[in-house]
Amino acid sequence: MTQEERAILRSYRLEQANAALRDAELLVYHQGSAIGVINRAYYAMFYATLALLQDRPSLPSKHSGVITLFDVDIVKAGILPKHLSKSLHRAFDFRQESDYKATATVDMAIAQEILTDAQEFVQAIKTTLFSSK
């Protein structure tokens, strides 16, 4: 993949992250489901992570692999702070539980916390990407 193709894909992933954040914010505003808020907030973080990792030779096919790569290549390298990794893991865990556990219940307070974390997370990645250009 060329640098230009990577830049296009990075931009597309950031657009996805922004759209997912807007969706989560609209769900909160219109009193949608907590599960929906968590899903969209997590995906905002995931898409932003993919944008940040776009220059890697290859990306894992599973979410857990992408998260591990973020932890190793970004957090352990000191590019972004550790609390962002914790936010990503928390959002992933709640998204997994709410999507796959039949009896999952999540309240809106937790969903709003995860949304706030996602907003900070996406902004930190944008700042990192744009400051390195």
C-alpha positions as CSV (number, residue, x, y, z in Angstrom):
1,M,0.0,0.0,0.0
2,T,1.4,3.4,-0.9
3,Q,1.7,6.3,1.5
4,E,-1.1,8.1,-0.4
5,E,-3.4,5.1,0.0
6,R,-2.6,4.9,3.7
7,A,-3.3,8.6,4.1
8,I,-6.7,8.1,2.3
9,L,-7.5,5.2,4.6
10,R,-6.4,7.1,7.7
11,S,-8.7,10.0,6.7
12,Y,-11.6,7.5,6.2
13,R,-11.0,5.9,9.6
14,L,-11.1,9.3,11.3
15,E,-14.3,10.1,9.5
16,Q,-15.7,6.8,10.8
17,A,-14.6,7.7,14.3
18,N,-16.2,11.2,14.1
19,A,-19.5,9.7,12.8
20,A,-19.5,7.1,15.6
21,L,-18.9,9.8,18.2
22,R,-21.8,11.9,16.8
23,D,-24.0,8.8,16.8
24,A,-23.2,8.2,20.5
25,E,-23.8,11.8,21.4
26,L,-27.2,11.8,19.6
27,L,-28.2,8.6,21.4
28,V,-27.5,10.3,24.8
29,Y,-29.2,13.5,23.7
30,H,-32.3,11.7,22.5
31,Q,-32.3,9.2,25.4
32,G,-31.4,6.2,23.3
33,S,-30.1,3.0,24.8
34,A,-27.0,2.8,27.0
35,I,-26.0,-0.3,24.9
36,G,-26.1,1.8,21.7
37,V,-24.1,4.6,23.3
38,I,-21.4,2.1,24.4
39,N,-21.3,0.5,21.0
40,R,-20.9,3.7,19.1
41,A,-18.4,5.2,21.6
42,Y,-16.3,2.0,21.4
43,Y,-16.3,2.0,17.6
44,A,-15.2,5.6,17.6
45,M,-12.2,4.6,19.6
46,F,-11.6,1.5,17.5
47,Y,-11.7,3.5,14.2
48,A,-9.4,6.2,15.6
49,T,-7.0,3.5,16.7
50,L,-7.0,2.0,13.2
51,A,-6.2,5.5,11.8
52,L,-3.3,5.9,14.2
53,L,-1.9,2.4,13.3
54,Q,-2.3,2.8,9.6
55,D,1.4,3.0,8.9
56,R,2.1,-0.4,10.3
57,P,3.0,-3.1,7.8
58,S,-0.1,-5.0,8.7
59,L,-3.0,-4.8,11.1
60,P,-4.5,-7.7,13.1
61,S,-7.9,-8.9,11.9
62,K,-9.4,-9.1,15.4
63,H,-10.3,-6.2,17.7
64,S,-8.2,-7.7,20.5
65,G,-5.2,-7.8,18.3
66,V,-5.6,-4.1,17.3
67,I,-5.9,-3.2,21.0
68,T,-2.8,-5.1,21.8
69,L,-0.9,-3.4,19.0
70,F,-2.1,0.0,20.4
71,D,-0.9,-0.9,23.8
72,V,2.6,-2.1,22.6
73,D,3.3,0.3,19.8
74,I,1.6,3.4,21.1
75,V,1.2,3.3,24.9
76,K,4.4,1.4,25.9
77,A,6.3,3.6,23.4
78,G,5.1,6.7,25.3
79,I,3.3,8.2,22.4
80,L,0.0,8.3,24.3
81,P,-0.7,8.0,28.1
82,K,-1.6,4.7,29.7
83,H,-5.1,5.9,30.9
84,L,-6.2,6.0,27.2
85,S,-5.4,2.3,27.0
86,K,-7.5,1.7,30.1
87,S,-10.3,3.6,28.5
88,L,-10.1,1.6,25.3
89,H,-10.0,-1.7,27.2
90,R,-13.0,-0.7,29.4
91,A,-15.1,0.3,26.3
92,F,-14.2,-2.9,24.6
93,D,-15.2,-5.0,27.6
94,F,-18.5,-3.2,28.0
95,R,-19.2,-3.5,24.3
96,Q,-18.4,-7.2,24.3
97,E,-20.6,-7.8,27.3
98,S,-23.5,-5.8,26.0
99,D,-23.3,-7.3,22.5
100,Y,-22.8,-10.9,23.4
101,K,-24.1,-11.5,26.9
102,A,-27.8,-12.2,26.8
103,T,-28.5,-10.8,30.2
104,A,-26.3,-7.7,30.0
105,T,-27.6,-4.6,31.7
106,V,-25.7,-1.3,31.4
107,D,-26.9,2.0,32.9
108,M,-26.7,5.3,31.1
109,A,-24.2,6.7,33.7
110,I,-21.6,4.1,32.6
111,A,-22.4,4.7,29.0
112,Q,-21.9,8.5,29.4
113,E,-18.5,7.8,31.1
114,I,-17.5,5.7,28.2
115,L,-18.6,8.4,25.8
116,T,-16.6,11.0,27.6
117,D,-13.6,8.7,27.5
118,A,-14.1,8.1,23.8
119,Q,-14.2,11.9,23.1
120,E,-10.9,12.3,24.9
121,F,-9.4,9.3,23.2
122,V,-10.4,10.3,19.6
123,Q,-9.1,13.9,20.3
124,A,-5.8,12.6,21.6
125,I,-5.3,10.5,18.5
126,K,-6.2,13.4,16.2
127,T,-3.8,15.6,18.0
128,T,-1.0,12.9,17.7
129,L,-1.7,12.4,14.0
130,F,-1.8,16.1,13.1
131,S,1.1,17.1,15.2
132,S,3.3,14.5,13.5
133,K,2.6,15.9,10.0
